[in-house]
Amino acid sequence: MNIQSNLTSIQHSLLKRMAICLIILLLGLTIVNFGKLHLFTPLTFTVYVLPFMLFFCGLYICYRMALKKGRLWFLWCLLLLLFVGITYRSVKYYYYDLVPLFFDGFTSDWKPEHRTELLSRISSGLLFFVVIVAADYFAWAHFYTNALSKKVQAQLHSMSDVQLLSGHFMRRLYNIVRMQRKSVQSESLDFFQYVTDKIAKPTVLVPLKEEWHYLMLLVSYSTDRSFIVEGDELLDRAMWNRSVPTLSLMTWIENAIAYSPCDPVEPIVIRWTKVQQGMQLQIKNCIASADLQHGTGKGLQLVNRLYEQMNNQFIELEYALDDQKYFVIKLTFKS
């Protein structure tokens, strides 16, 4: 497994990221107690750090689950606060009641003046947790996105002009990614990686459902244009399993983004409709008539060739100019 695969695996694995954080926590506890390490045996040091590790695991899981902002994110936040709230009583019971039952002399009998020391230790532990979580959220995201960005940029330089998506499209997508929040950057770079992989090792056909999924991601990242998406609920399982040339729909959207004005009054329309022959996908965008004189570009020419080879797939492609203002793509899937 290469470095890129390892980074992606860590990025999407809760357990792997938590394990890395636990190693950092253990190193921190070892450094803090370095002057007293000679007083511990391996067993007693394990007993000493165990509550730190357990509470960190609980807090980290709650933090990561709440960060996903799923349906139960609020409950995870409450559980996180609950963990913090029970820390004092739990740690006090562990060190001064439970552990002395098995290890004589591990701690002295509880005295009121121990409360300040225990609270200080707990506060230090919580502060250390915050520092590690901050590093996990900010530093790791920065490192991960930079690593992916460097690989993507290297792939951009090696792309051929005759490949399906133009370098202009890829660089534009890369610039879109750079403007997003760190959390969105990681997600969009995964999409970027999918696109570059398809260009480097293209498969001629992919299921419509797969192409549509990544098309919607491209739409969501193109925040400088407005879109109207309609009718995809009309497609059944058989339609979603129909084949289309890989990256072809995204090439059309790239073309629409490149030529359409940045105007919310003139959105790019992506619409599915039922027609007599079957289902039809229409992509419509406003475009200046002067731009049409320059042609539709190499990207669309390559897409045309791919669809010309699909006559036996009962797919019909048509380009049209509506009212000398709108460029319309009609892709009909015949029944």
Residue frames relative to the residue before (quaternion, step in Angstrom):
aa qw qx qy qz dx dy dz
M 1.0000 0.0000 0.0000 0.0000 0.00 0.00 0.00
N 0.3602 -0.7575 0.5019 0.2111 3.63 -0.76 1.02
I 0.7264 -0.4367 0.3031 0.4357 3.54 -1.36 0.17
Q 0.6364 0.5461 -0.3315 0.4323 3.57 0.97 -0.88
S 0.6655 0.4972 -0.3016 0.4680 3.58 0.94 -0.89
N 0.6345 0.5292 -0.3259 0.4595 3.58 1.02 -0.78
L 0.6574 0.5083 -0.3114 0.4610 3.59 0.93 -0.88
T 0.6641 0.4979 -0.3043 0.4673 3.57 0.93 -0.89
S 0.6337 0.5336 -0.3255 0.4557 3.57 1.02 -0.82
I 0.6641 0.4890 -0.2985 0.4803 3.60 0.96 -0.86
Q 0.6274 0.5684 -0.3336 0.4148 3.58 0.97 -0.89
H 0.7898 0.3344 -0.1554 0.4902 3.58 0.93 -0.89
S 0.6414 0.5159 -0.3277 0.4638 3.61 1.25 0.09
L 0.3888 -0.7241 0.5271 0.2158 3.57 -0.65 1.14
L 0.6906 0.5010 -0.2896 0.4337 3.58 0.85 -0.97
K 0.6627 0.5039 -0.3185 0.4533 3.60 0.94 -0.81
R 0.6705 0.4797 -0.3098 0.4737 3.58 0.93 -0.82
M 0.6369 0.5126 -0.3311 0.4712 3.58 1.05 -0.72
A 0.6300 0.5360 -0.3365 0.4501 3.60 1.01 -0.77
I 0.6381 0.5151 -0.3250 0.4711 3.60 0.99 -0.80
C 0.6580 0.5040 -0.3042 0.4695 3.58 0.97 -0.87
L 0.6347 0.5281 -0.3297 0.4578 3.60 1.04 -0.75
I 0.6256 0.5248 -0.3373 0.4684 3.58 1.04 -0.75
I 0.6426 0.5103 -0.3180 0.4749 3.58 1.00 -0.83
L 0.6417 0.5243 -0.3170 0.4614 3.58 0.99 -0.86
L 0.6636 0.5071 -0.3031 0.4589 3.58 0.92 -0.92
L 0.6393 0.5097 -0.3235 0.4763 3.58 1.01 -0.77
G 0.6467 0.5254 -0.3156 0.4540 3.56 1.01 -0.82
L 0.6619 0.4954 -0.3051 0.4727 3.58 0.95 -0.86
T 0.6332 0.5298 -0.3299 0.4577 3.57 1.04 -0.74
I 0.6659 0.4985 -0.3017 0.4659 3.58 0.96 -0.88
V 0.6521 0.5251 -0.3158 0.4465 3.58 0.94 -0.92
N 0.7724 0.3248 -0.1679 0.5194 3.58 1.01 -0.83
F 0.2532 0.8190 -0.4909 0.1557 3.57 1.22 0.36
G 0.6838 0.5025 -0.2933 0.4403 3.59 0.96 -0.83
K 0.7361 0.3850 -0.2243 0.5096 3.60 1.23 -0.35
L 0.3691 0.7646 -0.4743 0.2329 3.60 1.24 0.09
H 0.6205 0.5647 -0.3512 0.4157 3.59 1.07 -0.65
L 0.6226 0.5434 -0.3406 0.4483 3.60 1.23 -0.32
F 0.6801 0.4771 -0.2784 0.4819 3.58 1.26 -0.34
T 0.2750 -0.6488 0.6670 0.2420 3.46 -1.41 0.36
P 0.6820 -0.4596 0.3320 0.4619 3.64 -1.16 0.23
L 0.6623 0.5112 -0.3113 0.4507 3.58 1.01 -0.80
T 0.7069 0.4565 -0.2829 0.4602 3.59 0.79 -0.96
F 0.6159 0.5226 -0.3610 0.4661 3.61 1.09 -0.58
T 0.6152 0.5327 -0.3383 0.4725 3.58 1.09 -0.71
V 0.6464 0.5099 -0.3122 0.4739 3.57 0.98 -0.87
Y 0.6490 0.5359 -0.3131 0.4400 3.57 1.02 -0.82
V 0.7630 0.3845 -0.2132 0.4740 3.62 0.83 -0.96
L 0.4566 0.7293 -0.4338 0.2673 3.61 1.22 -0.35
P 0.6926 0.4586 -0.3222 0.4541 3.67 0.73 -0.84
F 0.5867 0.5571 -0.3700 0.4567 3.59 1.10 -0.63
M 0.6948 0.4867 -0.2760 0.4519 3.55 0.87 -1.00
L 0.6748 0.5020 -0.3014 0.4493 3.58 0.91 -0.92
F 0.6806 0.4713 -0.2973 0.4756 3.57 0.87 -0.91
F 0.6167 0.5365 -0.3544 0.4541 3.58 1.03 -0.69
C 0.6361 0.5276 -0.3320 0.4547 3.60 0.94 -0.85
G 0.6728 0.4994 -0.2974 0.4578 3.57 0.88 -0.95
L 0.6795 0.4829 -0.2877 0.4715 3.58 0.89 -0.94
Y 0.6683 0.5129 -0.3103 0.4406 3.58 0.93 -0.86
I 0.6427 0.5135 -0.3268 0.4653 3.59 0.95 -0.84
C 0.6503 0.5078 -0.3165 0.4680 3.60 0.94 -0.86
Y 0.6526 0.5221 -0.3076 0.4548 3.57 0.96 -0.89
R 0.6943 0.4724 -0.2859 0.4615 3.61 0.85 -0.93
M 0.6648 0.4953 -0.3101 0.4653 3.59 0.96 -0.80
A 0.6434 0.5034 -0.3210 0.4792 3.59 1.03 -0.75
L 0.6336 0.5552 -0.3267 0.4286 3.58 1.07 -0.73
K 0.6082 0.5670 -0.3518 0.4298 3.59 1.14 -0.55
K 0.2363 -0.8201 0.4875 0.1842 3.58 1.29 -0.41
G 0.2370 0.7573 -0.5600 0.2382 3.53 0.85 1.03
R 0.7857 -0.3315 0.2261 0.4708 3.54 -1.26 -0.24
L 0.7674 0.3579 -0.1812 0.5001 3.58 1.02 -0.77
W 0.2704 0.8012 -0.5082 0.1635 3.63 1.15 0.36
F 0.6363 0.5395 -0.3392 0.4347 3.59 1.02 -0.75
L 0.6409 0.5173 -0.3253 0.4646 3.58 1.04 -0.76
W 0.6296 0.5219 -0.3363 0.4669 3.59 1.05 -0.71
C 0.6216 0.5278 -0.3379 0.4699 3.59 1.08 -0.70
L 0.6521 0.5054 -0.3126 0.4708 3.57 0.99 -0.84
L 0.6441 0.5166 -0.3174 0.4663 3.57 1.02 -0.82
L 0.6106 0.5470 -0.3390 0.4616 3.57 1.09 -0.71
L 0.6669 0.4853 -0.2911 0.4847 3.57 0.96 -0.89
L 0.6182 0.5457 -0.3389 0.4529 3.58 1.08 -0.73
F 0.6230 0.5376 -0.3313 0.4616 3.59 1.00 -0.82
V 0.6640 0.4958 -0.3027 0.4709 3.55 0.92 -0.91
G 0.6688 0.5402 -0.2938 0.4178 3.57 0.99 -0.91
I 0.7432 0.3956 -0.2273 0.4893 3.59 1.02 -0.75
T 0.3905 0.7591 -0.4614 0.2416 3.58 1.26 -0.06
Y 0.6819 0.5112 -0.3122 0.4199 3.60 0.75 -1.02
R 0.7040 0.4607 -0.2821 0.4611 3.59 0.73 -1.03
S 0.6642 0.5178 -0.3125 0.4393 3.58 0.95 -0.86
V 0.6826 0.4794 -0.2907 0.4688 3.58 0.90 -0.93
K 0.6240 0.5378 -0.3331 0.4588 3.58 1.02 -0.78
Y 0.6619 0.4906 -0.3067 0.4767 3.58 0.93 -0.90
Y 0.6567 0.5338 -0.3165 0.4285 3.60 0.91 -0.92
Y 0.7673 0.3996 -0.2132 0.4541 3.59 0.68 -1.10
Y 0.8004 0.3367 -0.1547 0.4712 3.60 0.94 -0.85
D 0.7501 0.3371 -0.2186 0.5254 3.63 1.21 -0.20
L 0.7569 0.4072 -0.2236 0.4597 3.57 0.71 -1.07
V 0.7149 0.4687 -0.2787 0.4377 3.61 0.64 -1.08
P 0.6502 0.5236 -0.3479 0.4266 3.69 0.88 -0.75
L 0.5515 0.6017 -0.4019 0.4150 3.62 1.18 -0.33
F 0.7739 0.3305 -0.1615 0.5156 3.59 1.13 -0.64
F 0.7784 0.2179 -0.1152 0.5773 3.60 1.17 -0.55
D 0.2777 -0.7727 0.5511 0.1487 3.56 -0.33 1.24
G 0.8347 0.2180 -0.1683 0.4770 3.53 -0.98 0.87
F 0.3917 0.7212 -0.4940 0.2871 3.62 1.21 0.13
T 0.7639 -0.0274 0.0187 0.6445 3.56 1.09 -0.83
S 0.5031 -0.6298 0.4928 0.3277 3.54 -1.20 0.46
D 0.6731 -0.4652 0.3630 0.4459 3.56 -1.27 0.17
W 0.5760 -0.6203 0.4195 0.3280 3.52 -1.11 0.79
K 0.0094 -0.7677 0.6403 -0.0230 3.51 -1.02 0.96
P 0.6457 -0.5483 0.3518 0.3983 3.62 -1.06 0.61
E 0.6626 0.5212 -0.3267 0.4273 3.60 0.99 -0.74
H 0.5507 0.6096 -0.3975 0.4088 3.60 1.27 -0.24
R 0.5191 0.6749 -0.4044 0.3339 3.56 1.22 -0.50
T 0.6614 0.5105 -0.3100 0.4537 3.59 0.90 -0.90
E 0.6600 0.5079 -0.3047 0.4622 3.57 0.94 -0.89
L 0.6660 0.5042 -0.3023 0.4592 3.57 0.96 -0.89
L 0.6486 0.5074 -0.3161 0.4711 3.59 0.96 -0.84
S 0.6315 0.5282 -0.3292 0.4624 3.57 1.03 -0.75
R 0.6566 0.5071 -0.3058 0.4671 3.56 0.98 -0.85
I 0.6558 0.5035 -0.3049 0.4727 3.58 0.98 -0.86
S 0.6455 0.5215 -0.3184 0.4582 3.59 0.95 -0.86
S 0.6421 0.5149 -0.3205 0.4689 3.57 1.00 -0.81
G 0.6486 0.5219 -0.3121 0.4578 3.56 1.02 -0.84
L 0.6674 0.4888 -0.2990 0.4756 3.60 0.96 -0.86
L 0.6311 0.5224 -0.3312 0.4681 3.57 1.04 -0.74
F 0.6354 0.5186 -0.3217 0.4731 3.56 1.02 -0.81
F 0.6150 0.5429 -0.3362 0.4626 3.58 1.07 -0.76
V 0.6544 0.5139 -0.3097 0.4602 3.59 0.92 -0.93
V 0.6495 0.5186 -0.3170 0.4568 3.59 0.97 -0.86
I 0.6703 0.4911 -0.3011 0.4678 3.59 0.91 -0.91
V 0.6523 0.5088 -0.3141 0.4657 3.59 0.95 -0.86
A 0.6333 0.5230 -0.3305 0.4650 3.59 1.00 -0.80
A 0.6506 0.4977 -0.3106 0.4822 3.57 1.01 -0.82
D 0.6346 0.5330 -0.3186 0.4601 3.57 1.02 -0.82
Y 0.7209 0.4570 -0.2513 0.4564 3.58 0.91 -0.93
F 0.7911 0.3318 -0.1655 0.4866 3.58 0.78 -1.03
A 0.7283 0.4404 -0.2652 0.4531 3.59 0.64 -1.09
W 0.6700 0.4909 -0.3151 0.4592 3.60 0.89 -0.88
A 0.6399 0.5227 -0.3324 0.4548 3.60 0.93 -0.87
H 0.6517 0.5088 -0.3112 0.4685 3.58 0.99 -0.85
F 0.6683 0.4985 -0.2997 0.4638 3.59 0.91 -0.91
Y 0.6791 0.5074 -0.2945 0.4412 3.58 0.87 -0.98
T 0.6950 0.4670 -0.2847 0.4667 3.58 0.83 -0.97
N 0.6331 0.5210 -0.3393 0.4611 3.60 1.02 -0.69
A 0.6416 0.5256 -0.3242 0.4550 3.57 1.00 -0.83
L 0.6734 0.4749 -0.2951 0.4835 3.57 0.96 -0.87
S 0.6310 0.5517 -0.3359 0.4296 3.56 0.98 -0.84
K 0.6530 0.5145 -0.3192 0.4549 3.58 0.95 -0.86
K 0.6567 0.4973 -0.3216 0.4669 3.57 0.97 -0.79
V 0.6473 0.5226 -0.3136 0.4577 3.56 0.99 -0.88
Q 0.6580 0.5071 -0.3162 0.4582 3.59 0.92 -0.88
A 0.6300 0.5250 -0.3351 0.4638 3.58 1.03 -0.74
Q 0.6554 0.5020 -0.3098 0.4718 3.57 1.04 -0.77
L 0.5984 0.5728 -0.3615 0.4279 3.58 1.07 -0.70
H 0.6739 0.5103 -0.3000 0.4421 3.59 0.94 -0.87
S 0.7197 0.4464 -0.2491 0.4698 3.58 1.13 -0.59
M 0.4823 0.6829 -0.4364 0.3327 3.60 1.23 0.00
S 0.3858 -0.7078 0.5465 0.2268 3.56 -1.10 0.72
D 0.5693 -0.6127 0.4304 0.3395 3.57 -1.15 0.66
V 0.6812 0.4982 -0.3007 0.4443 3.58 1.11 -0.53
Q 0.4941 0.6476 -0.4477 0.3688 3.59 1.20 0.03
L 0.7219 -0.5293 0.2503 0.3689 3.48 -1.22 0.70
L 0.7728 0.2526 -0.1631 0.5589 3.61 0.79 -0.92
S 0.4512 -0.7070 0.4783 0.2605 3.53 -0.89 0.95
G 0.6171 -0.5301 0.4286 0.3930 3.54 -1.28 0.40
H 0.5784 0.5843 -0.3713 0.4315 3.58 1.14 -0.63
F 0.6595 0.5073 -0.3056 0.4629 3.57 0.93 -0.91
M 0.6830 0.4930 -0.2985 0.4487 3.57 0.86 -0.95
R 0.6701 0.4804 -0.3089 0.4741 3.58 0.95 -0.80
R 0.6189 0.5301 -0.3498 0.4622 3.57 1.06 -0.64
L 0.6461 0.5069 -0.3135 0.4768 3.57 0.98 -0.83
Y 0.6334 0.5278 -0.3294 0.4601 3.58 0.99 -0.80
N 0.6547 0.5015 -0.3112 0.4723 3.59 0.98 -0.79
I 0.6020 0.5420 -0.3523 0.4687 3.59 1.09 -0.67
V 0.6499 0.5306 -0.3088 0.4480 3.57 0.94 -0.94
R 0.6652 0.5325 -0.3103 0.4214 3.58 0.90 -0.92
M 0.6795 0.5026 -0.2910 0.4483 3.61 1.13 -0.59
Q 0.5948 0.6013 -0.3592 0.3946 3.59 1.24 -0.26
R 0.6411 -0.4802 0.4211 0.4256 3.54 -1.38 0.13
K 0.6745 -0.5101 0.3430 0.4090 3.57 -1.23 0.48
S 0.6601 0.5106 -0.3227 0.4467 3.59 0.92 -0.86
V 0.6674 0.4804 -0.2982 0.4847 3.58 1.03 -0.78
Q 0.5867 0.5894 -0.3733 0.4110 3.58 1.06 -0.69
S 0.6553 0.5150 -0.3213 0.4497 3.58 0.88 -0.89
E 0.6725 0.4933 -0.2936 0.4671 3.56 0.92 -0.94
S 0.7067 0.4639 -0.2756 0.4576 3.59 0.83 -0.96
L 0.6196 0.5276 -0.3553 0.4599 3.59 1.11 -0.52
D 0.5694 0.5491 -0.3824 0.4775 3.59 1.17 -0.47
F 0.6380 0.5059 -0.3090 0.4914 3.57 1.04 -0.83
F 0.6331 0.5352 -0.3174 0.4604 3.56 0.98 -0.90
Q 0.6487 0.5197 -0.3122 0.4600 3.56 0.98 -0.88
Y 0.6101 0.5468 -0.3433 0.4593 3.61 1.05 -0.77
V 0.6746 0.5044 -0.2986 0.4489 3.57 0.87 -0.98
T 0.6924 0.4713 -0.2906 0.4625 3.58 0.83 -0.94
D 0.6106 0.5372 -0.3507 0.4642 3.59 1.08 -0.63
K 0.6488 0.5181 -0.3129 0.4612 3.57 1.02 -0.81
I 0.6553 0.4953 -0.3107 0.4784 3.57 1.08 -0.70
A 0.6842 0.4902 -0.2846 0.4588 3.56 0.94 -0.91
K 0.7907 0.0897 -0.0226 0.6052 3.57 1.03 -0.86
P 0.0416 -0.8663 0.4973 0.0224 3.57 0.57 1.14
T 0.1904 -0.7000 0.6719 0.1493 3.52 -1.19 0.72
V 0.5477 -0.6663 0.3868 0.3263 3.57 -0.78 0.98
L 0.8217 0.1036 -0.0169 0.5602 3.57 0.81 -0.99
V 0.0593 -0.7593 0.6467 0.0419 3.55 -1.22 0.65
P 0.6029 -0.5416 0.4144 0.4140 3.62 -1.16 0.38
L 0.5929 -0.5835 0.4253 0.3566 3.56 -1.10 0.73
K 0.6208 0.5608 -0.3461 0.4247 3.60 1.00 -0.79
E 0.6594 0.4991 -0.3092 0.4696 3.61 0.96 -0.83
E 0.6686 0.4966 -0.3007 0.4647 3.59 0.89 -0.93
W 0.6534 0.5187 -0.3091 0.4566 3.58 1.01 -0.85
H 0.6148 0.5595 -0.3459 0.4351 3.59 1.00 -0.80
Y 0.7281 0.4132 -0.2468 0.4881 3.58 0.82 -0.95
L 0.5630 0.5689 -0.3863 0.4585 3.56 1.18 -0.43
M 0.6670 0.4921 -0.3020 0.4710 3.60 0.95 -0.85
L 0.6049 0.5308 -0.3602 0.4717 3.60 1.10 -0.57
L 0.6350 0.5227 -0.3248 0.4669 3.57 0.98 -0.85
V 0.6356 0.5232 -0.3218 0.4677 3.58 0.99 -0.84
S 0.6822 0.4996 -0.2987 0.4424 3.60 0.87 -0.91
Y 0.6882 0.4690 -0.2867 0.4735 3.60 1.10 -0.63
S 0.6404 0.5236 -0.3270 0.4569 3.62 1.18 -0.46
T 0.0053 -0.8676 0.4964 -0.0288 3.55 0.59 1.19
D 0.6164 0.5497 -0.3620 0.4323 3.61 1.22 -0.17
R 0.7020 0.3458 -0.2621 0.5647 3.60 1.29 0.16
S 0.3402 -0.7114 0.5695 0.2318 3.56 -1.19 0.53
F 0.1462 -0.7957 0.5866 0.0370 3.55 -1.08 0.83
I 0.1383 -0.7160 0.6716 0.1307 3.51 -1.34 0.47
V 0.0429 -0.7927 0.6078 -0.0191 3.58 -0.66 1.14
E 0.0747 0.8182 -0.5582 0.1160 3.57 -0.59 1.16
G 0.8294 0.3593 -0.2157 0.3695 3.51 -1.34 0.44
D 0.4728 0.6902 -0.4599 0.2975 3.62 1.15 -0.07
E 0.5651 0.5935 -0.3901 0.4199 3.58 1.23 -0.31
L 0.5757 0.6020 -0.3702 0.4112 3.61 1.27 -0.27
L 0.6142 0.5799 -0.3453 0.4091 3.59 1.20 -0.41
D 0.2589 -0.7604 0.5769 0.1480 3.56 -0.92 0.94
R 0.7518 -0.4013 0.2639 0.4517 3.56 -1.31 0.04
A 0.6371 0.5381 -0.3354 0.4382 3.58 0.98 -0.80
M 0.6516 0.5058 -0.3157 0.4690 3.58 1.02 -0.80
W 0.6567 0.5176 -0.3199 0.4456 3.59 0.91 -0.88
N 0.6844 0.4806 -0.2822 0.4701 3.59 1.17 -0.54
R 0.4464 0.6697 -0.4684 0.3645 3.61 1.27 0.02
S 0.4207 -0.7307 0.4900 0.2212 3.56 -1.10 0.70
V 0.0351 -0.7626 0.6455 0.0227 3.54 -1.22 0.67
P 0.5962 -0.5506 0.4230 0.4032 3.62 -1.15 0.42
T 0.5394 -0.6572 0.4200 0.3174 3.55 -0.87 0.93
L 0.8504 0.1332 -0.1595 0.4834 3.56 -1.05 0.98
S 0.4261 0.7310 -0.4608 0.2678 3.62 1.21 0.05
L 0.6648 0.4906 -0.3185 0.4647 3.61 0.89 -0.85
M 0.6566 0.5076 -0.3158 0.4598 3.58 0.99 -0.78
T 0.5959 0.5534 -0.3644 0.4537 3.59 1.12 -0.58
W 0.6400 0.5162 -0.3229 0.4688 3.58 1.01 -0.77
I 0.6638 0.4905 -0.3105 0.4716 3.57 0.95 -0.85
E 0.6129 0.5345 -0.3500 0.4649 3.59 1.02 -0.72
N 0.6500 0.5109 -0.3132 0.4673 3.56 0.99 -0.84
A 0.6502 0.5147 -0.3115 0.4640 3.58 1.00 -0.85
I 0.6485 0.5112 -0.3153 0.4677 3.58 0.99 -0.84
A 0.6715 0.5249 -0.3008 0.4278 3.57 0.94 -0.91
Y 0.7875 0.3556 -0.1661 0.4753 3.59 0.98 -0.86
S 0.6388 0.5397 -0.3458 0.4254 3.60 1.13 -0.44
P 0.5221 -0.6383 0.4554 0.3357 3.60 -1.11 0.57
C 0.4733 -0.6358 0.5232 0.3131 3.56 -1.21 0.53
D 0.3698 0.7216 -0.4691 0.3500 3.54 0.46 1.28
P 0.3904 -0.7439 0.4854 0.2421 3.64 -0.54 1.09
V 0.5898 0.5700 -0.3670 0.4388 3.59 1.23 -0.40
E 0.7519 0.2912 -0.1665 0.5676 3.59 1.21 -0.50
P 0.0077 -0.8387 0.5443 -0.0119 3.62 0.41 1.16
I 0.4818 -0.5912 0.5463 0.3462 3.52 -1.33 0.24
V 0.2013 -0.8096 0.5463 0.0751 3.57 -0.63 1.15
I 0.0487 -0.7609 0.6470 -0.0034 3.56 -0.88 1.04
R 0.1114 0.8406 -0.5076 0.1528 3.57 -0.19 1.28
W 0.2321 -0.7299 0.6299 0.1289 3.54 -1.08 0.92
T 0.0357 0.7903 -0.6104 0.0399 3.58 -0.95 0.89
K 0.4374 -0.6490 0.5486 0.2942 3.53 -1.27 0.47
V 0.0400 -0.7799 0.6246 -0.0002 3.55 -0.89 0.99
Q 0.7282 -0.4465 0.2831 0.4362 3.56 -1.27 0.20
Q 0.7041 0.4741 -0.2737 0.4523 3.59 1.01 -0.81
G 0.7538 -0.2792 0.2215 0.5521 3.61 1.16 -0.56
M 0.6986 -0.3733 0.3255 0.5164 3.59 -0.71 -1.13
Q 0.1308 -0.8039 0.5788 0.0395 3.54 -1.02 0.87
L 0.2215 -0.7418 0.6212 0.1221 3.53 -1.03 0.92
Q 0.0766 -0.7883 0.6102 0.0207 3.55 -0.83 1.04
I 0.0707 -0.7549 0.6513 0.0299 3.54 -1.01 0.92
K 0.0081 0.8293 -0.5512 0.0913 3.55 -0.46 1.25
N 0.1008 0.7932 -0.5949 0.0828 3.55 -0.87 0.95
C 0.5295 -0.6156 0.4869 0.3218 3.53 -1.20 0.65
I 0.0701 0.7944 -0.5971 0.0865 3.57 -0.97 0.88
A 0.4780 -0.6607 0.4952 0.2995 3.57 -1.03 0.76
S 0.5393 -0.6447 0.4330 0.3255 3.57 -0.95 0.88
A 0.5901 0.5771 -0.3675 0.4286 3.59 1.14 -0.59
D 0.6359 0.5383 -0.3298 0.4440 3.57 1.08 -0.72
L 0.6258 0.5641 -0.3443 0.4143 3.58 1.06 -0.72
Q 0.5885 0.5926 -0.3687 0.4081 3.58 1.13 -0.55
H 0.6507 0.5100 -0.3116 0.4684 3.57 1.22 -0.44
G 0.5713 -0.6039 0.3784 0.4072 3.59 1.28 0.01
T 0.5865 -0.6047 0.4252 0.3310 3.54 -1.34 0.06
G 0.5913 -0.6187 0.3597 0.3717 3.57 1.24 0.07
K 0.6523 -0.5450 0.3697 0.3752 3.54 -1.27 0.53
G 0.6023 0.5870 -0.3614 0.4025 3.58 1.04 -0.75
L 0.7009 0.4479 -0.2752 0.4821 3.58 0.85 -0.95
Q 0.6003 0.5541 -0.3683 0.4438 3.61 1.05 -0.62
L 0.6628 0.4928 -0.3032 0.4753 3.57 0.98 -0.82
V 0.6256 0.5209 -0.3377 0.4724 3.58 1.04 -0.75
N 0.6158 0.5546 -0.3465 0.4395 3.58 0.98 -0.82
R 0.6599 0.5121 -0.3137 0.4516 3.57 0.90 -0.90
L 0.6494 0.5244 -0.3211 0.4475 3.57 0.97 -0.84
Y 0.7026 0.4496 -0.2787 0.4760 3.58 0.92 -0.84
E 0.5744 0.5782 -0.3811 0.4365 3.60 1.16 -0.50
Q 0.6665 0.4971 -0.2902 0.4737 3.56 1.17 -0.60
M 0.6666 0.5130 -0.2894 0.4570 3.59 1.29 -0.07
N 0.2159 0.8085 -0.5240 0.1585 3.59 1.11 0.57
N 0.6840 0.4809 -0.2868 0.4675 3.56 1.05 -0.73
Q 0.6067 0.5518 -0.3524 0.4509 3.60 1.30 -0.03
F 0.4210 -0.7284 0.4480 0.3024 3.61 1.30 0.12
I 0.4767 0.6148 -0.4701 0.4169 3.54 0.87 1.07
E 0.0995 -0.8000 0.5914 0.0209 3.56 -0.89 0.96
L 0.1481 -0.7983 0.5823 0.0419 3.57 -0.85 1.05
E 0.0379 0.7964 -0.5997 0.0675 3.54 -0.93 0.94
Y 0.1778 -0.7456 0.6325 0.1115 3.55 -1.11 0.81
A 0.0043 0.8057 -0.5915 0.0292 3.57 -1.03 0.77
L 0.2882 -0.7152 0.6085 0.1878 3.54 -1.31 0.48
D 0.1678 -0.8130 0.5558 0.0445 3.56 -0.53 1.22
D 0.8608 -0.0661 0.0129 0.5045 3.55 -0.71 1.16
Q 0.5526 -0.6454 0.3736 0.3721 3.59 1.15 0.67
K 0.6687 0.4924 -0.2863 0.4779 3.56 1.22 0.44
Y 0.7865 0.2742 -0.1248 0.5391 3.57 1.04 -0.78
F 0.2615 -0.7284 0.6144 0.1534 3.53 -1.02 0.91
V 0.0799 -0.8237 0.5611 -0.0181 3.58 -0.68 1.13
I 0.1487 -0.7473 0.6435 0.0738 3.53 -1.00 0.96
K 0.0652 -0.7898 0.6098 0.0127 3.57 -0.86 1.00
L 0.0293 -0.7841 0.6190 -0.0338 3.54 -0.62 1.20
T 0.0904 -0.8302 0.5501 -0.0026 3.56 -0.38 1.27
F 0.1945 -0.7484 0.6271 0.0938 3.55 -0.90 1.04
K 0.2459 -0.8093 0.5186 0.1249 3.56 -0.29 1.26
S 0.5017 -0.6611 0.4738 0.2946 3.55 -1.06 0.79
